[in-house]
Amino acid sequence: MSAKLMEYFNKTPRIGTLSTASKNGRVNTACFGSPRMIDEKTVVMSVRNARTFANLQENPNAVFMIIEPGKTPPEWKGVRVYLKMTGYETSGEKVEATRKAIAQRVSEEAAKAMHAVITLEIQEIRPLSDIGQGWEKSI
């Protein structure tokens, strides 16, 4: 992993999609702005008590994809980060600190809707498109 990925992953404003699947293979994708890389192998994010969180409890594997449109499709940038949930917290100091940050950055309503802070481990990094030479060239 590299500092370049961490810088790209954490830049704001940005939004990406997190794709998950239940144990039965029911797929879900949702837009998220909260995921943050805290080191070169760990992502932390907040979630509501909804389909994404339910899926991750049944099947800890997910993909976070960031896309930045370009003038033409070959100029689009982005990355697919394959993740595995390693834990979550629904109460405590980390959850309260995250709620406070969400209230300041987004809204009180969004902070109240937050259910858990989840920790995910990076398993693999792939470019936005498999046409090309590595993820570094796509960001």
Biotite code that builds the C-alpha atoms (Angstrom):
import biotite.structure as struc

atoms = struc.array([
    struc.Atom([0.000, 0.000, 0.000], chain_id="A", res_id=1, res_name="MET", atom_name="CA", element="C"),
    struc.Atom([1.157, 3.527, -0.353], chain_id="A", res_id=2, res_name="SER", atom_name="CA", element="C"),
    struc.Atom([0.778, 6.981, 1.056], chain_id="A", res_id=3, res_name="ALA", atom_name="CA", element="C"),
    struc.Atom([-0.574, 7.963, -2.377], chain_id="A", res_id=4, res_name="LYS", atom_name="CA", element="C"),
    struc.Atom([-3.597, 5.695, -1.886], chain_id="A", res_id=5, res_name="LEU", atom_name="CA", element="C"),
    struc.Atom([-4.230, 7.022, 1.629], chain_id="A", res_id=6, res_name="MET", atom_name="CA", element="C"),
    struc.Atom([-4.091, 10.616, 0.400], chain_id="A", res_id=7, res_name="GLU", atom_name="CA", element="C"),
    struc.Atom([-6.476, 9.822, -2.476], chain_id="A", res_id=8, res_name="TYR", atom_name="CA", element="C"),
    struc.Atom([-8.831, 7.768, -0.305], chain_id="A", res_id=9, res_name="PHE", atom_name="CA", element="C"),
    struc.Atom([-9.107, 10.462, 2.388], chain_id="A", res_id=10, res_name="ASN", atom_name="CA", element="C"),
    struc.Atom([-9.352, 13.549, 0.197], chain_id="A", res_id=11, res_name="LYS", atom_name="CA", element="C"),
    struc.Atom([-12.464, 15.645, 0.584], chain_id="A", res_id=12, res_name="THR", atom_name="CA", element="C"),
    struc.Atom([-14.884, 16.271, -0.763], chain_id="A", res_id=13, res_name="PRO", atom_name="CA", element="C"),
    struc.Atom([-15.300, 12.833, -2.242], chain_id="A", res_id=14, res_name="ARG", atom_name="CA", element="C"),
    struc.Atom([-17.899, 10.153, -2.231], chain_id="A", res_id=15, res_name="ILE", atom_name="CA", element="C"),
    struc.Atom([-17.775, 6.525, -3.119], chain_id="A", res_id=16, res_name="GLY", atom_name="CA", element="C"),
    struc.Atom([-19.920, 3.446, -3.112], chain_id="A", res_id=17, res_name="THR", atom_name="CA", element="C"),
    struc.Atom([-19.645, 0.543, -0.711], chain_id="A", res_id=18, res_name="LEU", atom_name="CA", element="C"),
    struc.Atom([-20.879, -2.762, -2.113], chain_id="A", res_id=19, res_name="SER", atom_name="CA", element="C"),
    struc.Atom([-21.796, -5.623, 0.213], chain_id="A", res_id=20, res_name="THR", atom_name="CA", element="C"),
    struc.Atom([-23.678, -8.922, -0.028], chain_id="A", res_id=21, res_name="ALA", atom_name="CA", element="C"),
    struc.Atom([-25.687, -10.920, 2.478], chain_id="A", res_id=22, res_name="SER", atom_name="CA", element="C"),
    struc.Atom([-24.785, -14.530, 3.297], chain_id="A", res_id=23, res_name="LYS", atom_name="CA", element="C"),
    struc.Atom([-27.352, -15.526, 0.646], chain_id="A", res_id=24, res_name="ASN", atom_name="CA", element="C"),
    struc.Atom([-25.750, -13.316, -1.992], chain_id="A", res_id=25, res_name="GLY", atom_name="CA", element="C"),
    struc.Atom([-28.255, -10.442, -1.929], chain_id="A", res_id=26, res_name="ARG", atom_name="CA", element="C"),
    struc.Atom([-26.181, -7.501, -3.151], chain_id="A", res_id=27, res_name="VAL", atom_name="CA", element="C"),
    struc.Atom([-26.392, -3.934, -1.881], chain_id="A", res_id=28, res_name="ASN", atom_name="CA", element="C"),
    struc.Atom([-24.494, -0.806, -2.804], chain_id="A", res_id=29, res_name="THR", atom_name="CA", element="C"),
    struc.Atom([-24.683, 2.525, -1.005], chain_id="A", res_id=30, res_name="ALA", atom_name="CA", element="C"),
    struc.Atom([-23.034, 5.931, -1.293], chain_id="A", res_id=31, res_name="CYS", atom_name="CA", element="C"),
    struc.Atom([-20.704, 6.847, 1.555], chain_id="A", res_id=32, res_name="PHE", atom_name="CA", element="C"),
    struc.Atom([-18.523, 9.826, 2.351], chain_id="A", res_id=33, res_name="GLY", atom_name="CA", element="C"),
    struc.Atom([-17.396, 8.639, 5.786], chain_id="A", res_id=34, res_name="SER", atom_name="CA", element="C"),
    struc.Atom([-14.786, 5.915, 5.093], chain_id="A", res_id=35, res_name="PRO", atom_name="CA", element="C"),
    struc.Atom([-11.288, 6.995, 6.143], chain_id="A", res_id=36, res_name="ARG", atom_name="CA", element="C"),
    struc.Atom([-7.997, 5.146, 5.885], chain_id="A", res_id=37, res_name="MET", atom_name="CA", element="C"),
    struc.Atom([-6.314, 5.458, 9.270], chain_id="A", res_id=38, res_name="ILE", atom_name="CA", element="C"),
    struc.Atom([-3.202, 3.574, 8.184], chain_id="A", res_id=39, res_name="ASP", atom_name="CA", element="C"),
    struc.Atom([-2.068, 1.755, 5.063], chain_id="A", res_id=40, res_name="GLU", atom_name="CA", element="C"),
    struc.Atom([-4.184, -1.328, 5.777], chain_id="A", res_id=41, res_name="LYS", atom_name="CA", element="C"),
    struc.Atom([-7.159, -0.103, 7.836], chain_id="A", res_id=42, res_name="THR", atom_name="CA", element="C"),
    struc.Atom([-10.372, 1.733, 6.964], chain_id="A", res_id=43, res_name="VAL", atom_name="CA", element="C"),
    struc.Atom([-12.831, 3.058, 9.555], chain_id="A", res_id=44, res_name="VAL", atom_name="CA", element="C"),
    struc.Atom([-16.329, 4.285, 8.765], chain_id="A", res_id=45, res_name="MET", atom_name="CA", element="C"),
    struc.Atom([-19.709, 4.960, 10.316], chain_id="A", res_id=46, res_name="SER", atom_name="CA", element="C"),
    struc.Atom([-22.902, 3.199, 9.263], chain_id="A", res_id=47, res_name="VAL", atom_name="CA", element="C"),
    struc.Atom([-26.604, 3.323, 10.002], chain_id="A", res_id=48, res_name="ARG", atom_name="CA", element="C"),
    struc.Atom([-28.504, 0.275, 11.226], chain_id="A", res_id=49, res_name="ASN", atom_name="CA", element="C"),
    struc.Atom([-29.510, -0.645, 7.681], chain_id="A", res_id=50, res_name="ALA", atom_name="CA", element="C"),
    struc.Atom([-28.766, -3.106, 4.873], chain_id="A", res_id=51, res_name="ARG", atom_name="CA", element="C"),
    struc.Atom([-25.012, -2.372, 4.620], chain_id="A", res_id=52, res_name="THR", atom_name="CA", element="C"),
    struc.Atom([-24.426, -3.093, 8.305], chain_id="A", res_id=53, res_name="PHE", atom_name="CA", element="C"),
    struc.Atom([-26.670, -6.184, 8.248], chain_id="A", res_id=54, res_name="ALA", atom_name="CA", element="C"),
    struc.Atom([-24.820, -7.551, 5.220], chain_id="A", res_id=55, res_name="ASN", atom_name="CA", element="C"),
    struc.Atom([-21.401, -6.970, 6.791], chain_id="A", res_id=56, res_name="LEU", atom_name="CA", element="C"),
    struc.Atom([-22.458, -8.880, 9.900], chain_id="A", res_id=57, res_name="GLN", atom_name="CA", element="C"),
    struc.Atom([-23.425, -11.862, 7.719], chain_id="A", res_id=58, res_name="GLU", atom_name="CA", element="C"),
    struc.Atom([-20.609, -11.537, 5.173], chain_id="A", res_id=59, res_name="ASN", atom_name="CA", element="C"),
    struc.Atom([-17.669, -9.309, 6.163], chain_id="A", res_id=60, res_name="PRO", atom_name="CA", element="C"),
    struc.Atom([-16.438, -8.716, 2.586], chain_id="A", res_id=61, res_name="ASN", atom_name="CA", element="C"),
    struc.Atom([-17.054, -5.447, 0.752], chain_id="A", res_id=62, res_name="ALA", atom_name="CA", element="C"),
    struc.Atom([-15.704, -3.191, -2.000], chain_id="A", res_id=63, res_name="VAL", atom_name="CA", element="C"),
    struc.Atom([-15.370, 0.592, -1.697], chain_id="A", res_id=64, res_name="PHE", atom_name="CA", element="C"),
    struc.Atom([-15.144, 2.300, -5.082], chain_id="A", res_id=65, res_name="MET", atom_name="CA", element="C"),
    struc.Atom([-14.218, 5.932, -5.663], chain_id="A", res_id=66, res_name="ILE", atom_name="CA", element="C"),
    struc.Atom([-14.848, 7.436, -9.115], chain_id="A", res_id=67, res_name="ILE", atom_name="CA", element="C"),
    struc.Atom([-13.813, 10.828, -10.460], chain_id="A", res_id=68, res_name="GLU", atom_name="CA", element="C"),
    struc.Atom([-15.261, 11.669, -13.900], chain_id="A", res_id=69, res_name="PRO", atom_name="CA", element="C"),
    struc.Atom([-12.937, 12.993, -16.571], chain_id="A", res_id=70, res_name="GLY", atom_name="CA", element="C"),
    struc.Atom([-13.621, 14.741, -19.863], chain_id="A", res_id=71, res_name="LYS", atom_name="CA", element="C"),
    struc.Atom([-13.747, 11.372, -21.640], chain_id="A", res_id=72, res_name="THR", atom_name="CA", element="C"),
    struc.Atom([-14.125, 7.845, -20.184], chain_id="A", res_id=73, res_name="PRO", atom_name="CA", element="C"),
    struc.Atom([-10.407, 7.009, -20.554], chain_id="A", res_id=74, res_name="PRO", atom_name="CA", element="C"),
    struc.Atom([-9.650, 10.089, -18.408], chain_id="A", res_id=75, res_name="GLU", atom_name="CA", element="C"),
    struc.Atom([-11.842, 8.942, -15.514], chain_id="A", res_id=76, res_name="TRP", atom_name="CA", element="C"),
    struc.Atom([-9.935, 8.199, -12.306], chain_id="A", res_id=77, res_name="LYS", atom_name="CA", element="C"),
    struc.Atom([-10.722, 5.947, -9.428], chain_id="A", res_id=78, res_name="GLY", atom_name="CA", element="C"),
    struc.Atom([-9.935, 2.889, -7.402], chain_id="A", res_id=79, res_name="VAL", atom_name="CA", element="C"),
    struc.Atom([-11.631, -0.244, -6.069], chain_id="A", res_id=80, res_name="ARG", atom_name="CA", element="C"),
    struc.Atom([-10.590, -1.160, -2.538], chain_id="A", res_id=81, res_name="VAL", atom_name="CA", element="C"),
    struc.Atom([-11.540, -4.682, -1.426], chain_id="A", res_id=82, res_name="TYR", atom_name="CA", element="C"),
    struc.Atom([-12.217, -4.819, 2.311], chain_id="A", res_id=83, res_name="LEU", atom_name="CA", element="C"),
    struc.Atom([-13.067, -7.224, 5.110], chain_id="A", res_id=84, res_name="LYS", atom_name="CA", element="C"),
    struc.Atom([-14.852, -6.046, 8.270], chain_id="A", res_id=85, res_name="MET", atom_name="CA", element="C"),
    struc.Atom([-12.768, -6.967, 11.306], chain_id="A", res_id=86, res_name="THR", atom_name="CA", element="C"),
    struc.Atom([-14.952, -5.382, 13.977], chain_id="A", res_id=87, res_name="GLY", atom_name="CA", element="C"),
    struc.Atom([-17.515, -2.788, 14.969], chain_id="A", res_id=88, res_name="TYR", atom_name="CA", element="C"),
    struc.Atom([-18.598, -0.704, 17.945], chain_id="A", res_id=89, res_name="GLU", atom_name="CA", element="C"),
    struc.Atom([-22.099, 0.586, 18.687], chain_id="A", res_id=90, res_name="THR", atom_name="CA", element="C"),
    struc.Atom([-21.218, 2.488, 21.864], chain_id="A", res_id=91, res_name="SER", atom_name="CA", element="C"),
    struc.Atom([-18.255, 3.983, 23.630], chain_id="A", res_id=92, res_name="GLY", atom_name="CA", element="C"),
    struc.Atom([-15.706, 6.736, 23.167], chain_id="A", res_id=93, res_name="GLU", atom_name="CA", element="C"),
    struc.Atom([-14.976, 6.104, 19.475], chain_id="A", res_id=94, res_name="LYS", atom_name="CA", element="C"),
    struc.Atom([-18.689, 6.116, 18.606], chain_id="A", res_id=95, res_name="VAL", atom_name="CA", element="C"),
    struc.Atom([-19.345, 9.339, 20.518], chain_id="A", res_id=96, res_name="GLU", atom_name="CA", element="C"),
    struc.Atom([-16.322, 11.074, 18.951], chain_id="A", res_id=97, res_name="ALA", atom_name="CA", element="C"),
    struc.Atom([-17.527, 9.993, 15.508], chain_id="A", res_id=98, res_name="THR", atom_name="CA", element="C"),
    struc.Atom([-21.058, 11.263, 16.205], chain_id="A", res_id=99, res_name="ARG", atom_name="CA", element="C"),
    struc.Atom([-19.649, 14.623, 17.269], chain_id="A", res_id=100, res_name="LYS", atom_name="CA", element="C"),
    struc.Atom([-17.544, 14.875, 14.088], chain_id="A", res_id=101, res_name="ALA", atom_name="CA", element="C"),
    struc.Atom([-20.542, 13.934, 11.901], chain_id="A", res_id=102, res_name="ILE", atom_name="CA", element="C"),
    struc.Atom([-22.720, 16.543, 13.629], chain_id="A", res_id=103, res_name="ALA", atom_name="CA", element="C"),
    struc.Atom([-20.117, 19.224, 12.875], chain_id="A", res_id=104, res_name="GLN", atom_name="CA", element="C"),
    struc.Atom([-19.323, 18.080, 9.332], chain_id="A", res_id=105, res_name="ARG", atom_name="CA", element="C"),
    struc.Atom([-22.759, 16.923, 8.135], chain_id="A", res_id=106, res_name="VAL", atom_name="CA", element="C"),
    struc.Atom([-25.694, 17.475, 10.532], chain_id="A", res_id=107, res_name="SER", atom_name="CA", element="C"),
    struc.Atom([-27.162, 16.563, 13.916], chain_id="A", res_id=108, res_name="GLU", atom_name="CA", element="C"),
    struc.Atom([-29.700, 14.374, 12.111], chain_id="A", res_id=109, res_name="GLU", atom_name="CA", element="C"),
    struc.Atom([-26.943, 12.362, 10.399], chain_id="A", res_id=110, res_name="ALA", atom_name="CA", element="C"),
    struc.Atom([-25.110, 11.984, 13.718], chain_id="A", res_id=111, res_name="ALA", atom_name="CA", element="C"),
    struc.Atom([-28.223, 10.646, 15.440], chain_id="A", res_id=112, res_name="LYS", atom_name="CA", element="C"),
    struc.Atom([-28.825, 8.167, 12.605], chain_id="A", res_id=113, res_name="ALA", atom_name="CA", element="C"),
    struc.Atom([-25.327, 6.671, 12.934], chain_id="A", res_id=114, res_name="MET", atom_name="CA", element="C"),
    struc.Atom([-25.467, 3.215, 14.513], chain_id="A", res_id=115, res_name="HIS", atom_name="CA", element="C"),
    struc.Atom([-21.926, 1.840, 14.482], chain_id="A", res_id=116, res_name="ALA", atom_name="CA", element="C"),
    struc.Atom([-18.303, 2.559, 13.710], chain_id="A", res_id=117, res_name="VAL", atom_name="CA", element="C"),
    struc.Atom([-16.862, -0.309, 11.713], chain_id="A", res_id=118, res_name="ILE", atom_name="CA", element="C"),
    struc.Atom([-13.252, -1.288, 11.095], chain_id="A", res_id=119, res_name="THR", atom_name="CA", element="C"),
    struc.Atom([-12.253, -2.900, 7.814], chain_id="A", res_id=120, res_name="LEU", atom_name="CA", element="C"),
    struc.Atom([-8.962, -4.370, 6.649], chain_id="A", res_id=121, res_name="GLU", atom_name="CA", element="C"),
    struc.Atom([-7.779, -3.736, 3.097], chain_id="A", res_id=122, res_name="ILE", atom_name="CA", element="C"),
    struc.Atom([-7.502, -7.046, 1.241], chain_id="A", res_id=123, res_name="GLN", atom_name="CA", element="C"),
    struc.Atom([-6.780, -5.892, -2.314], chain_id="A", res_id=124, res_name="GLU", atom_name="CA", element="C"),
    struc.Atom([-6.583, -2.739, -4.409], chain_id="A", res_id=125, res_name="ILE", atom_name="CA", element="C"),
    struc.Atom([-7.586, -2.624, -8.066], chain_id="A", res_id=126, res_name="ARG", atom_name="CA", element="C"),
    struc.Atom([-7.823, 0.170, -10.598], chain_id="A", res_id=127, res_name="PRO", atom_name="CA", element="C"),
    struc.Atom([-11.163, 1.635, -11.616], chain_id="A", res_id=128, res_name="LEU", atom_name="CA", element="C"),
    struc.Atom([-10.892, -0.323, -14.863], chain_id="A", res_id=129, res_name="SER", atom_name="CA", element="C"),
    struc.Atom([-8.929, -3.476, -15.579], chain_id="A", res_id=130, res_name="ASP", atom_name="CA", element="C"),
    struc.Atom([-7.776, -1.831, -18.801], chain_id="A", res_id=131, res_name="ILE", atom_name="CA", element="C"),
    struc.Atom([-4.503, -0.241, -17.785], chain_id="A", res_id=132, res_name="GLY", atom_name="CA", element="C"),
    struc.Atom([-1.437, -0.882, -15.724], chain_id="A", res_id=133, res_name="GLN", atom_name="CA", element="C"),
    struc.Atom([-2.164, -0.912, -12.031], chain_id="A", res_id=134, res_name="GLY", atom_name="CA", element="C"),
    struc.Atom([-4.233, 1.095, -9.609], chain_id="A", res_id=135, res_name="TRP", atom_name="CA", element="C"),
    struc.Atom([-1.568, 3.792, -9.148], chain_id="A", res_id=136, res_name="GLU", atom_name="CA", element="C"),
    struc.Atom([-2.190, 5.006, -12.696], chain_id="A", res_id=137, res_name="LYS", atom_name="CA", element="C"),
    struc.Atom([-5.912, 5.294, -12.117], chain_id="A", res_id=138, res_name="SER", atom_name="CA", element="C"),
    struc.Atom([-5.621, 7.827, -9.283], chain_id="A", res_id=139, res_name="ILE", atom_name="CA", element="C"),
])
